[in-house]
Amino acid sequence: MNNIALGRYLPIDSVVSRMDPRSKIMILLILMIAIFIPAGFWGYIPIVLFIIAALYLSKLKLSYAMRSLKPMMWMMVFLLVINILVLHEGTLLVSWGWFKIYSSALIQTAYVIIRLTLMIILTTILTATTKPLDLTLGIEKLLKPFEKIGLPAHVIAMMISIALRFIPTLIEETNRIMNAQASRGIDMQNGSFKEKISAVLSLIVPLFVSAFDRADQLANAMEARGYDPSRPRTRYKVLKMNSVDYVAMALSVLVLAIDIIMAVMGV
Amino acid sequence: MPIEIKDLVYVYSQGTPFEHKALKGVNLTIPTGKVTAIIGQTGSGKSTLVQHLNGLLRPTQGSVDIAGYHLDPSTRLKDAKALRKKVGLVFQFPEYQLFEETIAKDIGFGPKNFGYTPEQIQEATEKVLPLVGLDSSFLERSPFELSGGQKRRVAIAGILVQDPEVLVLDEPAAGLDPQSAREMMNLFMSLNRKEGKTILLVSHDMEHVLEYCDEVVVMKDGKVSTQMPVHEFFKHPELLREIDINPPGVVLLKEQLQQQGFDIPLDSYSLDEIAQAVKAQVKAHE
């Protein structure tokens, strides 16, 4: 369980890791929109170029970014099977009795796989180059304008950062409880359905109990130090955008513009 | 048959960037029927070592022989349950493993998994309750309405009820008040004396180690650096300072008295004996 690549921050100093988290989040959003614009396969060329540049500048290995795709493999295979069974348009490629593969099934699956892959690589670049706390600070700042219509930006950011902070703690806790219950004769792999339910319960209940305990303690500790989310706060760390941020954002907008033009012209 | 650990190596997350070698060749013989303390700094490999004893971890290299089982890298434990019944493991803060609606069910959880009949479970539960200082009025209560100390007793009862041959305790008294800690340790000692159970105690509390244990094993950087009988071990407080652990009060007192020029017999650890020795020497001096 310690091998989760998705969402892990890597302490590598690079142009990208020094960028303002706000601009990185904005770029991610802009490129996500670009990914979903139906501009055909050629429409992915500018996005891929942008990603290659980002990977190069962030000094990340492509293999690292790809690693977080592994858990998606089965989903993609499943998707392909569903598409082959459901989509019967385009030219017939293979015919094997009742089993027929049409071109549209392959094309649709290819689109979904490309979109997922690009999004996951982009997200991995963001989380690998940005400390979780900077990331939440960036989200908070970006949500700030929406506070006027009643969105609690600071509270949301605080919740995200607490959730991120407790992921490793809960993983550790899960391992500990699993070991403890295994020592009491629980077998997570074998056994009947009823035994498996009881195995899962023996893990979930203690996990919840200890999570609530921790939440209680943390809440008390925060209140003891005078935390009040509604009061104005100052920051030790002040975010500042510089030229790299502006150039990168301009380029991502350019990518989006190209895709929109391609989509409009193509259709 | 003693517990034999030979050249035990364990590597976490092998083959990933997070690879970490926790045990680097541990060689250890733990005598049966004795109380053995395992001490060492955080991260010295104590917990990793302990998890090999009931097959929770499989050795990366080397082997473990325990309770008639031979565990090595090629072992596929088919009857892990049988081993886990024989080797009871009490983790740190065991109160966090409670989950059933009633204490009776929680204590009976292990035995149920090990295939006891309901009658056997009831019998074993009733036998184990007085051992941990609880009575049958607790049986139908929820474990979550108990105090911290009581929860720990219930959790420990849940392991003792399996009647294991070997009992491995990871800081069983951590976080308890001194009185409860003492009661807890006395419970384990009586199990050792009356029923001859082999006990392994992972502890940072040197007072407990000196008072209750027969042997001391010092872990340092994934290896065993020292193994000695307790009374021999505490003659060398420098061994403890090497791993940044404070010697027990009696040992500190002896050290200070020796610095003052008193001649204290090396193998006396009782305050009375030391007082007698000091008194005799003061008298002789006058």
Contacts between the chains, C-beta under 8 A, distances in Angstrom:
chain1	res1	chain2	res2	distance
A	2	B	12	7.6
A	2	B	13	5.4
A	2	B	16	7.8
A	2	B	18	5.8
A	3	B	13	6.6
A	3	B	16	5.6
A	3	B	18	7.3
A	173	B	96	7.7
A	176	B	91	6.4
A	176	B	92	8.0
A	176	B	96	7.5
A	177	B	96	6.5
A	177	B	97	6.0
A	179	B	51	6.6
A	179	B	56	5.3
A	179	B	89	7.8
A	179	B	91	6.6
A	180	B	89	7.7
A	180	B	91	4.8
A	180	B	94	6.7
A	180	B	96	7.6
A	180	B	97	4.1
A	181	B	97	6.3
A	182	B	56	6.0
A	182	B	80	7.9
A	182	B	84	7.0
A	183	B	54	5.9
A	183	B	56	6.9
A	183	B	84	5.6
A	183	B	88	7.1
A	183	B	89	4.1
A	183	B	91	7.4
A	183	B	159	7.3
A	184	B	84	7.6
A	184	B	97	7.4
A	184	B	109	5.9
A	184	B	110	3.9
A	184	B	113	6.2
A	184	B	158	6.4
A	184	B	159	7.1
A	184	B	162	7.7
A	185	B	81	5.2
A	185	B	84	5.8
A	185	B	85	6.6
A	185	B	110	5.4
A	185	B	112	7.9
A	185	B	113	3.0
A	185	B	114	4.8
A	185	B	162	7.7
A	186	B	113	5.8
A	187	B	80	7.3
A	187	B	81	6.6
A	187	B	113	7.6
A	201	B	99	6.4
A	202	B	97	7.8
A	202	B	99	5.3
A	202	B	109	7.1
A	205	B	99	3.6
A	206	B	96	5.3
A	206	B	97	5.6
A	206	B	98	6.6
A	206	B	99	5.1
A	209	B	96	7.1
A	209	B	98	7.8
A	209	B	99	7.7
A	209	B	144	7.0
A	210	B	96	5.2
